[in-house]
Amino acid sequence: MLEAGKIVNTHGLRGEVKLIAWTDYPEDFEDIEYVYVKRKTGNEILHISSIKYQKNNLIVKFSEIKDINEAEKYKNQIVYVERDMLGELPEGVHYIADLIGSKIVALDGDEIGIVADVFNTGANDIYDVKREGKKNLLIPVIDDVVKNIDVENKIITVEMMEGLDEL
């Protein structure tokens, strides 16, 4: 399962919630029948009955949530989807979950660190790279730096720009 977004607030009195989609295309949720929310008792399934758009957020009505009081219980919950619900990715596009834990290796073979997280700045993604005995390194995901991504072997080859590891 993949993290697909986060319920950040309630919306109205009828149980709708405001959801921030973590997919590149929020409209992907229109093709998703249900999502999962992790609970102490296990995963709970929430069926999507309608979606509206509000700025950069989605307003989602789940059939299991009847009113604002029930919706309150889901605030700040991360929603998960099964990987195959999102369909095939375009070439060169990867799920963040597949990149985390990958080794970052320089062109000369030197290991730089491990991808701890991936952030989106709007212009491009940034790899947050955990390094042994040093503070984390932020590497921009641009063609001049990232030369190869091998998801299967969890290796990302980069060409370090001058001064990049001094930031």
N, C-alpha and C positions, 0 to 999 in steps of 0.2 A: 504494500500500500504506500501511497505517496501523500505527503502533506499538500493540500490543494488550496487552503485558505484559512481564515480565522473569522469567527463570529465576534464582532466587536461591540455590538449594541443591539437593543431591541428597536423596532420601528412600528409605531402605531400600537393599537390595542388588540389587534386580532392575531397576534403571535408571529408576525413577520420579524425577521432579524436582518441587521446590516452585516454583510459579509465582505471582507477584503479577499479578493481572489489572488492567489499566488501563482497563477498560471500566466503565461505570456498573453493569452487571449481569454479574458473573462467570459466571453460568449461560449467557451468550451462547456460551461456549466449547463447550457441549454440542452446538451446531448447527454447529460448525466442524470440518471434516474434517481440515484440515492447516494448519500455520503455516509461516512462513519464518524462517530464521535467517541473518543475513548472515555470510558467510565470505570469506576472501581470494580464494578461487576463484569466488565468486559466491554466489547465494542457495541455501541448502540447504532442502529441504522435509522437514518432520517431520510424520508422520501421527499424529493423536491416536487412541489405542486405548481409553483409559479416563480418567475424571476422578473424583476424590474431592474432598471439601471438608474443609479443616482451618482452623478459625477464619476469618481473612480471606484465606486463600490457597487455591490449588488444588494438588492433588497430581495430576500428569499423567503418564501412561504414553504415550510415543511409541513406535511400533512399531520405529523405527530404532535405538533405544537399548536395548541388551540387558542391561547391568549397570551397577553403580555406577562402574566405571572409565570407561566411555563417558560416563555422565551427568556426571562431573566436568568434562568438556571443554565442557559447555554452561553452566556456572555463570556468572552475570552477563551472559548473552546476552539481548538484546531480541528478542522474537518479534513478527513482523509478519503481518498478514492482509490479504487483498484487501478493499477497501472494500465490495464488493457482498456479501461473506460475512456482514457484520453487519446487513444488511437496512436498511429505511427507519428513519430517526430520527423520533421524535415532533416535532411542531411546537415550535419554540423551543429545540430541542436541537441542538448543533453539535459537530462533531469539533474537537478542539484544533488539529489540523493545519490546519484551514480558517481558524482564527482567528489563528494566528501570522502576523505580517507585516501584519496589518490596521492601518489608520490609526485612531487614537483621535481623535475630533473632538468639541469642545464644541458645545452647542446653538447658540451664536452663530457657529459655523463655524471657530473657531480650532483649528488642529491642535495636539494635545497631545503625541503621540508615536506609536510603533509597538509593537504587542503583541509582546513578546519571548518570553513564556512564559505558561502558565496553570497555577495551582496550585489544588488542592482542599483546603479547610480543614475539610471536614466540614459546616459550616453553609452555605457558599457557595464559589464559585470566586473567585479573585483574578487579575486581569490584571496581569502584570509589564510595565510600559510603559517602553520605552527612549525617553529624551528627549535632544534635542540640547543638549550642554553642561551638563546637569544630571544628578543621580543619578536612577536609575529610580524610577518612581512606581508604587505598588501601588493598584489600583482594585478595590474589591469589586464582584462581579457580583451586584447586587441591583436590584430594580425601580426604587428611588428614584434610582439612579445611571445604570444602563445603559438607555437609552431606545430604541435601535434597533440591530440587528445586520444588516448587509447583507453576507452572505458572498460573494455574486457579485462585488460591487465592492470587497470587503475594506475596508469602512468601518464603524466602531462609533461611534455617537453617544452621548455621555454628558452628564449634568448633574452638574457638579462640586459636591460638597457643600462647605460652608464648612470650611476648614482641611485638606481632603483632600490638597492638593498641598504642605502644609507638613510632612507626616509624614516 
